[in-house]
Structure formats: structure tokens, C-alpha cells
Amino acid sequence: MQNWTPISMVLAGLALVSCLTVTALRSADAAQSGKKRVLVVTTTTGFRHGSIGVARETIKALGEKNGWDTDYADIEPDEYNKPDTRDKIQKVLAEKMSAAALKTYDAIIFANTTGVLPLPDPQAFLDYVKSGKGFVAMHSGSDTFHEWTGGTEQKGSSPVSEYIKMLGGEFQTHHAQCAVDGIILNGKHPATSHLVRAAKTTPAETAAAVDLKKNTVATGNTWKAFDEIYILKNVQRADLNVLVYMDAHPKDGSKEAGTPGEHLLSWCRQYGKGRVFYTALGHRDEIWRDSLYQEHIIGGIKFAMGTAKGSTKPNPLTAQ
């Protein structure tokens, strides 16, 4: 048990006042500027993607062009794999994702996070989204919080974390990177409407000549891309408005390649009063630099912030 001296109590009090003052100033600055504010979380306790640096730069640049302010929650790359790494992650998340700090943001973005992140108040994070705020996750955002500090409930024989239920699906595995034809199921959403417009001006022969390892392309009702494609589990399909999906297992070198079935690439959903957007694409640097992908996440972020409208009504395939 810690023995509190008068000096330590004063210092603790000053630290609390300082934290509350910073939070209040952030709220005042955001209100005065009129800009929306997002927090980009790129901390990892599992695999760390090499594209995280590009992801951070991209979201910041897109914010500057589209009118939102960007804040970050992470430690320096060279601080990973050190004995005190988790302590440093815990410290930055305690500052950026406390219940008070969350109130200063319009949306939280998990850009290629992995593992169980040491949030200061897990329930406050879920309540934040549920209250009417936004949540966005790219790629390995679904490879995050397979376990949840707040408890889980059983679905069949496997526990599904509260985070996964909020997000709508969970990473299970992946195989070799490959080309995919993503079918645009909802082309009216702000995260996909640009794909429909681009497809109308892209002839099939032009699309066929695109090097998908460098750029994605939209043609017909498909979005063609090359990336590490996730196989998902615990998909809350009945609660999702699917934006882009594949009608067969990706041709990723696995024995299941080409097997018919619905495999999701992007969706949105409502969580309480909040708005959730997820895209499974985002492993490779080239994807983050691709203009169609950037428009995809711009639309998703605006939807999550509430500045662009998009339906969250579940849209199961008619064959289901």
C-alpha cells in the first residue's frame, strides 16, 4: 500500500489538475475552430505493420484537405520491443483515451492496431462510441482486442469480445497477398460512391491494364485491388451494411481459394447511437497511397464523424 505524504498528495493533485486543464483546453480549441477532431491510434501489442507510418501521414494529409484536425496515440517506433514498451503504451493511452479525453474527439480511428491495448477505461471507450460518436478501423483493426478487459459472452463455443461485437467482425487468418474483385454492394455510401463514379469513366480494357500492385481500379460494379486479404470470423452479418464484398474466397494460394461464399471487405454499422466503419484493406504502403483507397477512408471517416450521411441498414444478399 502506498504511503501518501503531503508533498506526494500535492504533486498528484497538480498532475490531475494539469490533465483536466489540457482536456478542457482541447475541447475549447475544437469548439472555437469549428473543426471536427479525430484521434488516430496506431499502438500495437501484436504484429506491427510496416505501413503504419504511411497510414499516419495519409490520414493527417487527408484531414488537412478535408477539414478535420488529427491527433495521435502511439509511442515512437524505436521504443517498441523494449522492456518498458507496454508501460509507455499504457501511459499514452491513459492520456489520449481517458473518459475525459475521449470527449474532445468526434471519432476514434484504429489504423492497423493489433493485440489487446491497455486502455485506461475500456467501458468508457465503448460508451463513447455508443453515445453517438464515430469509430473507424482499417485492416488489422479487426486483429485487435480478441479478448476484452470488460468481459465476454459466449457465441457457440467461442467467446466474442465486446470490441469485436462493436466492430462487427474479427480477423481469423490470411494467406498470400493477392488480387481481388470487390463487389460494390452499397454504392451510395460516402465510402463507396466515388468508386461508382470512377467505374463509369474507366473502360474495361483500361482497368485490365492497371498494375494492381501499384494502384486499385474501379470498373463495372467491382473494385479491383491487390492486398493482404483477411479471412474473418464472428461476423455480425445481420447488423451490418456491407459496402464491398467478394463472392468467393480470395485466390490467395490456400486450398479454399475460389470457393463460393460471401467474404466481406468493408462495411458500416450503427452501435447504439454511434457510427462504425471498417475496411479490411490497408496492409500495403501502396494501398494507403492509392487515390481510390484514400477516398474510401475519407468517406468512412466523414460518415463516422457525422458530416456525411450513409445508411447503416443491414443489407444481406437476397440469396441468404
TORKOL-4160 file (C-alpha; in steps of 0.2 Angstrom, whole numbers, padded with zeros to 4 digits, m for minus):
320
<pt num="1" X="0000" Y="0000" Z="0000"/>
<pt num="2" X="0007" Y="0017" Z="m0005"/>
<pt num="3" X="0010" Y="0029" Z="0009"/>
<pt num="4" X="0004" Y="0047" Z="0004"/>
<pt num="5" X="0015" Y="0061" Z="0011"/>
<pt num="6" X="0008" Y="0079" Z="0010"/>
<pt num="7" X="0021" Y="0083" Z="m0005"/>
<pt num="8" X="0015" Y="0067" Z="m0015"/>
<pt num="9" X="m0003" Y="0072" Z="m0012"/>
<pt num="10" X="0000" Y="0089" Z="m0019"/>
<pt num="11" X="0010" Y="0083" Z="m0034"/>
<pt num="12" X="m0004" Y="0070" Z="m0038"/>
<pt num="13" X="m0017" Y="0084" Z="m0037"/>
<pt num="14" X="m0007" Y="0095" Z="m0048"/>
<pt num="15" X="m0005" Y="0081" Z="m0061"/>
<pt num="16" X="m0024" Y="0079" Z="m0061"/>
<pt num="17" X="m0027" Y="0097" Z="m0062"/>
<pt num="18" X="m0015" Y="0098" Z="m0077"/>
<pt num="19" X="m0023" Y="0083" Z="m0086"/>
<pt num="20" X="m0040" Y="0091" Z="m0084"/>
<pt num="21" X="m0034" Y="0108" Z="m0089"/>
<pt num="22" X="m0026" Y="0101" Z="m0105"/>
<pt num="23" X="m0043" Y="0091" Z="m0109"/>
<pt num="24" X="m0053" Y="0107" Z="m0106"/>
<pt num="25" X="m0041" Y="0117" Z="m0117"/>
<pt num="26" X="m0043" Y="0104" Z="m0131"/>
<pt num="27" X="m0062" Y="0105" Z="m0130"/>
<pt num="28" X="m0062" Y="0124" Z="m0131"/>
<pt num="29" X="m0050" Y="0124" Z="m0146"/>
<pt num="30" X="m0060" Y="0112" Z="m0155"/>
<pt num="31" X="m0076" Y="0121" Z="m0152"/>
<pt num="32" X="m0068" Y="0138" Z="m0157"/>
<pt num="33" X="m0061" Y="0131" Z="m0173"/>
<pt num="34" X="m0077" Y="0123" Z="m0178"/>
<pt num="35" X="m0067" Y="0108" Z="m0185"/>
<pt num="36" X="m0070" Y="0090" Z="m0181"/>
<pt num="37" X="m0057" Y="0081" Z="m0172"/>
<pt num="38" X="m0051" Y="0063" Z="m0174"/>
<pt num="39" X="m0039" Y="0053" Z="m0164"/>
<pt num="40" X="m0028" Y="0041" Z="m0174"/>
<pt num="41" X="m0022" Y="0026" Z="m0163"/>
<pt num="42" X="m0008" Y="0016" Z="m0170"/>
<pt num="43" X="m0002" Y="0007" Z="m0154"/>
<pt num="44" X="0001" Y="m0012" Z="m0156"/>
<pt num="45" X="0004" Y="m0026" Z="m0144"/>
<pt num="46" X="0005" Y="m0039" Z="m0158"/>
<pt num="47" X="0011" Y="m0039" Z="m0175"/>
<pt num="48" X="0016" Y="m0021" Z="m0181"/>
<pt num="49" X="0013" Y="m0017" Z="m0199"/>
<pt num="50" X="0026" Y="m0008" Z="m0209"/>
<pt num="51" X="0013" Y="0003" Z="m0217"/>
<pt num="52" X="0008" Y="0012" Z="m0200"/>
<pt num="53" X="0020" Y="0027" Z="m0204"/>
<pt num="54" X="0012" Y="0029" Z="m0221"/>
<pt num="55" X="m0006" Y="0027" Z="m0213"/>
<pt num="56" X="m0002" Y="0041" Z="m0201"/>
<pt num="57" X="0005" Y="0053" Z="m0214"/>
<pt num="58" X="m0010" Y="0049" Z="m0225"/>
<pt num="59" X="m0024" Y="0052" Z="m0213"/>
<pt num="60" X="m0015" Y="0068" Z="m0207"/>
<pt num="61" X="m0014" Y="0074" Z="m0225"/>
<pt num="62" X="m0032" Y="0070" Z="m0229"/>
<pt num="63" X="m0038" Y="0079" Z="m0213"/>
<pt num="64" X="m0029" Y="0095" Z="m0219"/>
<pt num="65" X="m0038" Y="0094" Z="m0236"/>
<pt num="66" X="m0055" Y="0089" Z="m0229"/>
<pt num="67" X="m0056" Y="0100" Z="m0213"/>
<pt num="68" X="m0053" Y="0089" Z="m0198"/>
<pt num="69" X="m0039" Y="0090" Z="m0185"/>
<pt num="70" X="m0029" Y="0074" Z="m0182"/>
<pt num="71" X="m0021" Y="0069" Z="m0165"/>
<pt num="72" X="m0011" Y="0053" Z="m0162"/>
<pt num="73" X="m0009" Y="0040" Z="m0149"/>
<pt num="74" X="0007" Y="0030" Z="m0151"/>
<pt num="75" X="0025" Y="0029" Z="m0145"/>
<pt num="76" X="0040" Y="0031" Z="m0156"/>
<pt num="77" X="0044" Y="0016" Z="m0167"/>
<pt num="78" X="0061" Y="0014" Z="m0159"/>
<pt num="79" X="0053" Y="0012" Z="m0142"/>
<pt num="80" X="0044" Y="m0004" Z="m0147"/>
<pt num="81" X="0052" Y="m0021" Z="m0142"/>
<pt num="82" X="0060" Y="m0013" Z="m0126"/>
<pt num="83" X="0056" Y="m0019" Z="m0108"/>
<pt num="84" X="0046" Y="m0004" Z="m0104"/>
<pt num="85" X="0036" Y="m0004" Z="m0120"/>
<pt num="86" X="0019" Y="m0008" Z="m0113"/>
<pt num="87" X="0021" Y="0004" Z="m0099"/>
<pt num="88" X="0024" Y="0018" Z="m0112"/>
<pt num="89" X="0009" Y="0012" Z="m0122"/>
<pt num="90" X="m0001" Y="0012" Z="m0106"/>
<pt num="91" X="0004" Y="0030" Z="m0102"/>
<pt num="92" X="0000" Y="0037" Z="m0119"/>
<pt num="93" X="m0017" Y="0029" Z="m0120"/>
<pt num="94" X="m0021" Y="0035" Z="m0102"/>
<pt num="95" X="m0018" Y="0052" Z="m0108"/>
<pt num="96" X="m0027" Y="0051" Z="m0125"/>
<pt num="97" X="m0041" Y="0039" Z="m0121"/>
<pt num="98" X="m0047" Y="0043" Z="m0104"/>
<pt num="99" X="m0066" Y="0046" Z="m0102"/>
<pt num="100" X="m0062" Y="0064" Z="m0101"/>
<pt num="101" X="m0050" Y="0065" Z="m0116"/>
<pt num="102" X="m0062" Y="0055" Z="m0127"/>
<pt num="103" X="m0075" Y="0069" Z="m0126"/>
<pt num="104" X="m0063" Y="0080" Z="m0136"/>
<pt num="105" X="m0064" Y="0069" Z="m0151"/>
<pt num="106" X="m0078" Y="0066" Z="m0164"/>
<pt num="107" X="m0071" Y="0050" Z="m0170"/>
<pt num="108" X="m0058" Y="0037" Z="m0165"/>
<pt num="109" X="m0048" Y="0028" Z="m0179"/>
<pt num="110" X="m0039" Y="0012" Z="m0176"/>
<pt num="111" X="m0026" Y="0012" Z="m0190"/>
<pt num="112" X="m0018" Y="m0006" Z="m0191"/>
<pt num="113" X="m0018" Y="m0008" Z="m0172"/>
<pt num="114" X="m0016" Y="m0026" Z="m0165"/>
<pt num="115" X="m0017" Y="m0035" Z="m0149"/>
<pt num="116" X="m0025" Y="m0031" Z="m0133"/>
<pt num="117" X="m0022" Y="m0012" Z="m0130"/>
<pt num="118" X="m0021" Y="m0006" Z="m0112"/>
<pt num="119" X="m0035" Y="0006" Z="m0112"/>
<pt num="120" X="m0037" Y="0016" Z="m0096"/>
<pt num="121" X="m0056" Y="0013" Z="m0096"/>
<pt num="122" X="m0062" Y="0000" Z="m0109"/>
<pt num="123" X="m0081" Y="0003" Z="m0105"/>
<pt num="124" X="m0079" Y="0022" Z="m0107"/>
<pt num="125" X="m0072" Y="0019" Z="m0124"/>
<pt num="126" X="m0087" Y="0008" Z="m0129"/>
<pt num="127" X="m0099" Y="0020" Z="m0121"/>
<pt num="128" X="m0091" Y="0034" Z="m0131"/>
<pt num="129" X="m0095" Y="0026" Z="m0147"/>
<pt num="130" X="m0112" Y="0021" Z="m0141"/>
<pt num="131" X="m0116" Y="0039" Z="m0136"/>
<pt num="132" X="m0116" Y="0045" Z="m0154"/>
<pt num="133" X="m0098" Y="0047" Z="m0159"/>
<pt num="134" X="m0088" Y="0038" Z="m0173"/>
<pt num="135" X="m0076" Y="0023" Z="m0174"/>
<pt num="136" X="m0066" Y="0019" Z="m0189"/>
<pt num="137" X="m0054" Y="0004" Z="m0191"/>
<pt num="138" X="m0043" Y="m0001" Z="m0205"/>
<pt num="139" X="m0036" Y="m0018" Z="m0209"/>
<pt num="140" X="m0029" Y="m0025" Z="m0193"/>
<pt num="141" X="m0041" Y="m0015" Z="m0183"/>
<pt num="142" X="m0050" Y="m0032" Z="m0183"/>
<pt num="143" X="m0035" Y="m0041" Z="m0177"/>
<pt num="144" X="m0037" Y="m0031" Z="m0161"/>
<pt num="145" X="m0045" Y="m0035" Z="m0144"/>
<pt num="146" X="m0048" Y="m0053" Z="m0147"/>
<pt num="147" X="m0050" Y="m0053" Z="m0128"/>
<pt num="148" X="m0059" Y="m0039" Z="m0119"/>
<pt num="149" X="m0055" Y="m0032" Z="m0102"/>
<pt num="150" X="m0073" Y="m0029" Z="m0098"/>
<pt num="151" X="m0078" Y="m0047" Z="m0101"/>
<pt num="152" X="m0086" Y="m0058" Z="m0115"/>
<pt num="153" X="m0101" Y="m0068" Z="m0118"/>
<pt num="154" X="m0102" Y="m0084" Z="m0127"/>
<pt num="155" X="m0106" Y="m0087" Z="m0145"/>
<pt num="156" X="m0107" Y="m0105" Z="m0148"/>
<pt num="157" X="m0091" Y="m0112" Z="m0141"/>
<pt num="158" X="m0080" Y="m0096" Z="m0143"/>
<pt num="159" X="m0080" Y="m0080" Z="m0133"/>
<pt num="160" X="m0083" Y="m0065" Z="m0144"/>
<pt num="161" X="m0076" Y="m0049" Z="m0136"/>
<pt num="162" X="m0086" Y="m0033" Z="m0134"/>
<pt num="163" X="m0075" Y="m0024" Z="m0145"/>
<pt num="164" X="m0077" Y="m0037" Z="m0159"/>
<pt num="165" X="m0096" Y="m0036" Z="m0157"/>
<pt num="166" X="m0095" Y="m0017" Z="m0158"/>
<pt num="167" X="m0084" Y="m0018" Z="m0174"/>
<pt num="168" X="m0094" Y="m0031" Z="m0182"/>
<pt num="169" X="m0081" Y="m0045" Z="m0187"/>
<pt num="170" X="m0064" Y="m0052" Z="m0181"/>
<pt num="171" X="m0048" Y="m0057" Z="m0190"/>
<pt num="172" X="m0046" Y="m0076" Z="m0191"/>
<pt num="173" X="m0031" Y="m0078" Z="m0204"/>
<pt num="174" X="m0024" Y="m0073" Z="m0220"/>
<pt num="175" X="m0014" Y="m0081" Z="m0234"/>
<pt num="176" X="m0003" Y="m0074" Z="m0248"/>
<pt num="177" X="m0007" Y="m0057" Z="m0254"/>
<pt num="178" X="m0017" Y="m0057" Z="m0270"/>
<pt num="179" X="m0028" Y="m0048" Z="m0282"/>
<pt num="180" X="m0047" Y="m0047" Z="m0278"/>
<pt num="181" X="m0063" Y="m0041" Z="m0286"/>
<pt num="182" X="m0073" Y="m0032" Z="m0273"/>
<pt num="183" X="m0091" Y="m0031" Z="m0277"/>
<pt num="184" X="m0099" Y="m0014" Z="m0273"/>
<pt num="185" X="m0115" Y="m0019" Z="m0263"/>
<pt num="186" X="m0119" Y="m0001" Z="m0257"/>
<pt num="187" X="m0113" Y="0012" Z="m0269"/>
<pt num="188" X="m0122" Y="0026" Z="m0261"/>
<pt num="189" X="m0112" Y="0027" Z="m0246"/>
<pt num="190" X="m0099" Y="0041" Z="m0244"/>
<pt num="191" X="m0085" Y="0027" Z="m0243"/>
<pt num="192" X="m0090" Y="0020" Z="m0260"/>
<pt num="193" X="m0099" Y="0032" Z="m0270"/>
<pt num="194" X="m0083" Y="0038" Z="m0278"/>
<pt num="195" X="m0080" Y="0020" Z="m0284"/>
<pt num="196" X="m0096" Y="0020" Z="m0294"/>
<pt num="197" X="m0092" Y="0037" Z="m0302"/>
<pt num="198" X="m0074" Y="0031" Z="m0306"/>
<pt num="199" X="m0081" Y="0015" Z="m0313"/>
<pt num="200" X="m0092" Y="0024" Z="m0326"/>
<pt num="201" X="m0077" Y="0033" Z="m0333"/>
<pt num="202" X="m0065" Y="0018" Z="m0333"/>
<pt num="203" X="m0066" Y="0006" Z="m0349"/>
<pt num="204" X="m0064" Y="m0012" Z="m0345"/>
<pt num="205" X="m0048" Y="m0013" Z="m0356"/>
<pt num="206" X="m0041" Y="0002" Z="m0346"/>
<pt num="207" X="m0045" Y="m0007" Z="m0330"/>
<pt num="208" X="m0037" Y="m0023" Z="m0336"/>
<pt num="209" X="m0020" Y="m0014" Z="m0340"/>
<pt num="210" X="m0019" Y="m0007" Z="m0322"/>
<pt num="211" X="m0005" Y="m0014" Z="m0311"/>
<pt num="212" X="m0014" Y="m0018" Z="m0296"/>
<pt num="213" X="0001" Y="m0019" Z="m0285"/>
<pt num="214" X="0003" Y="m0001" Z="m0288"/>
<pt num="215" X="m0015" Y="0005" Z="m0290"/>
<pt num="216" X="m0033" Y="0000" Z="m0287"/>
<pt num="217" X="m0046" Y="0002" Z="m0300"/>
<pt num="218" X="m0065" Y="0003" Z="m0301"/>
<pt num="219" X="m0074" Y="m0004" Z="m0316"/>
<pt num="220" X="m0092" Y="m0010" Z="m0318"/>
<pt num="221" X="m0098" Y="m0015" Z="m0301"/>
<pt num="222" X="m0081" Y="m0020" Z="m0294"/>
<pt num="223" X="m0066" Y="m0013" Z="m0285"/>
<pt num="224" X="m0050" Y="m0022" Z="m0290"/>
<pt num="225" X="m0036" Y="m0022" Z="m0278"/>
<pt num="226" X="m0020" Y="m0031" Z="m0273"/>
<pt num="227" X="m0018" Y="m0033" Z="m0254"/>
<pt num="228" X="m0016" Y="m0045" Z="m0239"/>
<pt num="229" X="m0034" Y="m0051" Z="m0238"/>
<pt num="230" X="m0042" Y="m0056" Z="m0222"/>
<pt num="231" X="m0052" Y="m0071" Z="m0218"/>
<pt num="232" X="m0064" Y="m0066" Z="m0205"/>
<pt num="233" X="m0074" Y="m0074" Z="m0191"/>
<pt num="234" X="m0088" Y="m0069" Z="m0179"/>
<pt num="235" X="m0095" Y="m0058" Z="m0192"/>
<pt num="236" X="m0111" Y="m0049" Z="m0185"/>
<pt num="237" X="m0118" Y="m0050" Z="m0203"/>
<pt num="238" X="m0136" Y="m0047" Z="m0198"/>
<pt num="239" X="m0131" Y="m0030" Z="m0191"/>
<pt num="240" X="m0120" Y="m0024" Z="m0205"/>
<pt num="241" X="m0122" Y="m0013" Z="m0220"/>
<pt num="242" X="m0110" Y="m0021" Z="m0232"/>
<pt num="243" X="m0101" Y="m0009" Z="m0243"/>
<pt num="244" X="m0089" Y="m0020" Z="m0253"/>
<pt num="245" X="m0088" Y="m0039" Z="m0253"/>
<pt num="246" X="m0081" Y="m0054" Z="m0263"/>
<pt num="247" X="m0092" Y="m0068" Z="m0269"/>
<pt num="248" X="m0079" Y="m0081" Z="m0267"/>
<pt num="249" X="m0064" Y="m0085" Z="m0256"/>
<pt num="250" X="m0049" Y="m0074" Z="m0262"/>
<pt num="251" X="m0037" Y="m0083" Z="m0273"/>
<pt num="252" X="m0023" Y="m0082" Z="m0260"/>
<pt num="253" X="m0015" Y="m0099" Z="m0263"/>
<pt num="254" X="m0025" Y="m0108" Z="m0250"/>
<pt num="255" X="m0035" Y="m0124" Z="m0253"/>
<pt num="256" X="m0051" Y="m0114" Z="m0251"/>
<pt num="257" X="m0046" Y="m0102" Z="m0265"/>
<pt num="258" X="m0060" Y="m0098" Z="m0277"/>
<pt num="259" X="m0074" Y="m0107" Z="m0266"/>
<pt num="260" X="m0090" Y="m0098" Z="m0267"/>
<pt num="261" X="m0096" Y="m0088" Z="m0252"/>
<pt num="262" X="m0098" Y="m0070" Z="m0245"/>
<pt num="263" X="m0082" Y="m0063" Z="m0239"/>
<pt num="264" X="m0083" Y="m0045" Z="m0233"/>
<pt num="265" X="m0070" Y="m0031" Z="m0237"/>
<pt num="266" X="m0079" Y="m0016" Z="m0230"/>
<pt num="267" X="m0095" Y="m0012" Z="m0220"/>
<pt num="268" X="m0103" Y="0001" Z="m0209"/>
<pt num="269" X="m0115" Y="m0001" Z="m0194"/>
<pt num="270" X="m0124" Y="0008" Z="m0180"/>
<pt num="271" X="m0118" Y="0004" Z="m0162"/>
<pt num="272" X="m0130" Y="0012" Z="m0150"/>
<pt num="273" X="m0131" Y="0030" Z="m0157"/>
<pt num="274" X="m0114" Y="0029" Z="m0164"/>
<pt num="275" X="m0107" Y="0025" Z="m0182"/>
<pt num="276" X="m0094" Y="0012" Z="m0186"/>
<pt num="277" X="m0084" Y="0010" Z="m0202"/>
<pt num="278" X="m0072" Y="m0004" Z="m0206"/>
<pt num="279" X="m0061" Y="m0008" Z="m0221"/>
<pt num="280" X="m0051" Y="m0024" Z="m0222"/>
<pt num="281" X="m0039" Y="m0016" Z="m0235"/>
<pt num="282" X="m0024" Y="m0007" Z="m0229"/>
<pt num="283" X="m0009" Y="m0019" Z="m0227"/>
<pt num="284" X="0002" Y="m0012" Z="m0240"/>
<pt num="285" X="0010" Y="0005" Z="m0242"/>
<pt num="286" X="0004" Y="0006" Z="m0260"/>
<pt num="287" X="m0014" Y="0004" Z="m0254"/>
<pt num="288" X="m0013" Y="0019" Z="m0242"/>
<pt num="289" X="m0005" Y="0029" Z="m0256"/>
<pt num="290" X="m0019" Y="0024" Z="m0269"/>
<pt num="291" X="m0032" Y="0038" Z="m0273"/>
<pt num="292" X="m0047" Y="0027" Z="m0273"/>
<pt num="293" X="m0042" Y="0020" Z="m0256"/>
<pt num="294" X="m0039" Y="0037" Z="m0249"/>
<pt num="295" X="m0057" Y="0042" Z="m0255"/>
<pt num="296" X="m0063" Y="0026" Z="m0247"/>
<pt num="297" X="m0057" Y="0031" Z="m0230"/>
<pt num="298" X="m0061" Y="0049" Z="m0232"/>
<pt num="299" X="m0079" Y="0044" Z="m0234"/>
<pt num="300" X="m0078" Y="0032" Z="m0220"/>
<pt num="301" X="m0071" Y="0045" Z="m0208"/>
<pt num="302" X="m0084" Y="0058" Z="m0213"/>
<pt num="303" X="m0098" Y="0046" Z="m0210"/>
<pt num="304" X="m0091" Y="0041" Z="m0193"/>
<pt num="305" X="m0089" Y="0060" Z="m0188"/>
<pt num="306" X="m0107" Y="0063" Z="m0194"/>
<pt num="307" X="m0103" Y="0075" Z="m0208"/>
<pt num="308" X="m0108" Y="0063" Z="m0222"/>
<pt num="309" X="m0123" Y="0053" Z="m0222"/>
<pt num="310" X="m0123" Y="0034" Z="m0225"/>
<pt num="311" X="m0136" Y="0021" Z="m0222"/>
<pt num="312" X="m0132" Y="0008" Z="m0209"/>
<pt num="313" X="m0147" Y="m0003" Z="m0213"/>
<pt num="314" X="m0142" Y="m0021" Z="m0214"/>
<pt num="315" X="m0142" Y="m0027" Z="m0232"/>
<pt num="316" X="m0140" Y="m0046" Z="m0233"/>
<pt num="317" X="m0138" Y="m0053" Z="m0250"/>
<pt num="318" X="m0155" Y="m0059" Z="m0257"/>
<pt num="319" X="m0148" Y="m0077" Z="m0259"/>
<pt num="320" X="m0146" Y="m0078" Z="m0240"/>
